[in-house]
Amino acid sequence: MIQTAVADPPDPALLLRPLRDDLADRAFLARGLSDPRLLEWYHGRDDPLDEARVAEEYGPLARGESPTRGFLAEEGGAPVGYFQCYPLEAWPETRSLVPDAAGAWGIDYWLLPGRWHRGLSPRMIESMVRHLFEERGAARVVSDPRADNPRSVRALEKAGFRRVRVLPAHERHEGAMRDCVLMERVRR
Ligand SMILES: CC(C)(COP(=O)(O)OP(=O)(O)OC[C@H]1O[C@@H](n2cnc3c(N)ncnc32)[C@H](O)[C@@H]1OP(=O)(O)O)[C@@H](O)C(=O)NCCC(=O)NCCS
């Protein structure tokens, strides 16, 4: 499980640590996932999450009952974002993203809007990829940002991902099917 300072060399102020099944983590997720500036890019402004919905959707992850693993990103001891990873084979909708899903992991992530544009997420993505390669035996890590989300595409590129292909009408977002971009980083 990641519980580590982020970046190389490690920056002691940055940490990814497992999501906890407690009030503080639920309140943090509800704060992010009810903010329209974030929801525009993640989850959708038509479906904000309060703490009860967070408990429903993220409780199983926090208790280790889901194949998806959740992590809070912390900066200087304060939560600033959320990262998750999952084996592609675990979910029907991700199994066919790559020709051979065995050993392939997917990642998703967000930061609170006040923390954008400071280069935090590329360093955190890098740390998560290293964890998946070195401790979970991943052969490749993929992500599927929306094609109209240049910040996320760029953050992945800065973390060493390359564009593989466009995924047409791949994700339902705010009532419409949106194109996404499959991006991957392969273990050398
Ligand atoms: C995506 C996200 C995690 C990026 O994290 P971040 O720490 O802000 O990333 P960075 O600081 O590296 O900035 C992103 C890059 O995008 C670039 N960028 C920003 N707006 C852009 C635009 N409109 N067009 C092109 N590039 C843009 C920035 O210039 C920066 O690249 P640079 O350092 O080469 O200049 C963060 O913006 C976020 O949480 N967004 C909302 C949720 C989300 O989109 N999650 C991903 C879902 S797949």
The ligand as an SDF file (V2000), in Angstrom:
LIG
                    3D

 48 50  0  0  0  0  0  0  0  0999 V2000
   -6.0380   17.3840  -14.0290 C   0  0  0  0  0  0  0  0  0  0  0  0
   -5.3540   17.8410  -12.7500 C   0  0  0  0  0  0  0  0  0  0  0  0
   -5.2230   16.6600  -11.7950 C   0  0  0  0  0  0  0  0  0  0  0  0
   -3.9540   18.3710  -13.1610 C   0  0  0  0  0  0  0  0  0  0  0  0
   -3.2150   18.5880  -11.9890 O   0  0  0  0  0  0  0  0  0  0  0  0
   -2.2150   19.8030  -11.8110 P   0  0  0  0  0  0  0  0  0  0  0  0
   -1.3770   19.4980  -10.6140 O   0  0  0  0  0  0  0  0  0  0  0  0
   -2.9850   21.0570  -11.8280 O   0  0  0  0  0  0  0  0  0  0  0  0
   -1.3140   19.6990  -13.1330 O   0  0  0  0  0  0  0  0  0  0  0  0
   -0.1500   20.6870  -13.5930 P   0  0  0  0  0  0  0  0  0  0  0  0
    0.1760   21.6740  -12.5110 O   0  0  0  0  0  0  0  0  0  0  0  0
    0.9420   19.8270  -14.1130 O   0  0  0  0  0  0  0  0  0  0  0  0
   -0.7840   21.5160  -14.7800 O   0  0  0  0  0  0  0  0  0  0  0  0
   -1.3120   20.8740  -15.8760 C   0  0  0  0  0  0  0  0  0  0  0  0
   -0.6610   21.2640  -17.2110 C   0  0  0  0  0  0  0  0  0  0  0  0
   -1.7580   21.5500  -18.0800 O   0  0  0  0  0  0  0  0  0  0  0  0
   -1.4840   22.7560  -18.7800 C   0  0  0  0  0  0  0  0  0  0  0  0
   -2.7600   23.3930  -19.0980 N   0  0  0  0  0  0  0  0  0  0  0  0
   -3.6200   24.0010  -18.2650 C   0  0  0  0  0  0  0  0  0  0  0  0
   -4.6790   24.4820  -18.9660 N   0  0  0  0  0  0  0  0  0  0  0  0
   -4.4540   24.1480  -20.2440 C   0  0  0  0  0  0  0  0  0  0  0  0
   -5.1740   24.3700  -21.4540 C   0  0  0  0  0  0  0  0  0  0  0  0
   -6.3630   25.0000  -21.4480 N   0  0  0  0  0  0  0  0  0  0  0  0
   -4.6610   23.8760  -22.5920 N   0  0  0  0  0  0  0  0  0  0  0  0
   -3.4890   23.2380  -22.6020 C   0  0  0  0  0  0  0  0  0  0  0  0
   -2.7580   22.9820  -21.4850 N   0  0  0  0  0  0  0  0  0  0  0  0
   -3.2460   23.4560  -20.3310 C   0  0  0  0  0  0  0  0  0  0  0  0
   -0.6610   23.5610  -17.8090 C   0  0  0  0  0  0  0  0  0  0  0  0
    0.0400   24.5730  -18.5180 O   0  0  0  0  0  0  0  0  0  0  0  0
    0.2620   22.4800  -17.2420 C   0  0  0  0  0  0  0  0  0  0  0  0
    1.3010   22.1390  -18.1480 O   0  0  0  0  0  0  0  0  0  0  0  0
    2.7780   22.8040  -18.1000 P   0  0  0  0  0  0  0  0  0  0  0  0
    3.3170   22.5630  -16.7210 O   0  0  0  0  0  0  0  0  0  0  0  0
    3.5330   22.0660  -19.1590 O   0  0  0  0  0  0  0  0  0  0  0  0
    2.6090   24.2560  -18.3680 O   0  0  0  0  0  0  0  0  0  0  0  0
   -6.1430   18.9890  -12.0380 C   0  0  0  0  0  0  0  0  0  0  0  0
   -6.2110   20.0800  -12.9150 O   0  0  0  0  0  0  0  0  0  0  0  0
   -7.5430   18.5650  -11.6430 C   0  0  0  0  0  0  0  0  0  0  0  0
   -7.7580   18.0450  -10.5560 O   0  0  0  0  0  0  0  0  0  0  0  0
   -8.5330   18.7900  -12.5470 N   0  0  0  0  0  0  0  0  0  0  0  0
   -9.9350   18.4610  -12.2980 C   0  0  0  0  0  0  0  0  0  0  0  0
  -10.1860   16.9650  -12.2080 C   0  0  0  0  0  0  0  0  0  0  0  0
   -9.6500   16.2400  -13.4040 C   0  0  0  0  0  0  0  0  0  0  0  0
   -9.6580   16.7230  -14.5200 O   0  0  0  0  0  0  0  0  0  0  0  0
   -9.1850   15.0130  -13.1460 N   0  0  0  0  0  0  0  0  0  0  0  0
   -8.6770   14.1420  -14.1830 C   0  0  0  0  0  0  0  0  0  0  0  0
   -9.7840   13.3650  -14.7720 C   0  0  0  0  0  0  0  0  0  0  0  0
   -9.1360   12.2850  -16.0280 S   0  0  0  0  0  0  0  0  0  0  0  0
  1  2  1  0
  2  3  1  0
  2  4  1  0
  2 36  1  0
  4  5  1  0
  5  6  1  0
  6  7  2  0
  6  8  1  0
  6  9  1  0
  9 10  1  0
 10 11  2  0
 10 12  1  0
 10 13  1  0
 13 14  1  0
 14 15  1  0
 15 16  1  0
 15 30  1  0
 16 17  1  0
 17 18  1  0
 17 28  1  0
 18 19  1  0
 18 27  1  0
 19 20  2  0
 20 21  1  0
 21 22  1  0
 21 27  2  0
 22 23  1  0
 22 24  2  0
 24 25  1  0
 25 26  2  0
 26 27  1  0
 28 29  1  0
 28 30  1  0
 30 31  1  0
 31 32  1  0
 32 33  2  0
 32 34  1  0
 32 35  1  0
 36 37  1  0
 36 38  1  0
 38 39  2  0
 38 40  1  0
 40 41  1  0
 41 42  1  0
 42 43  1  0
 43 44  2  0
 43 45  1  0
 45 46  1  0
 46 47  1  0
 47 48  1  0
M  END
$$$$
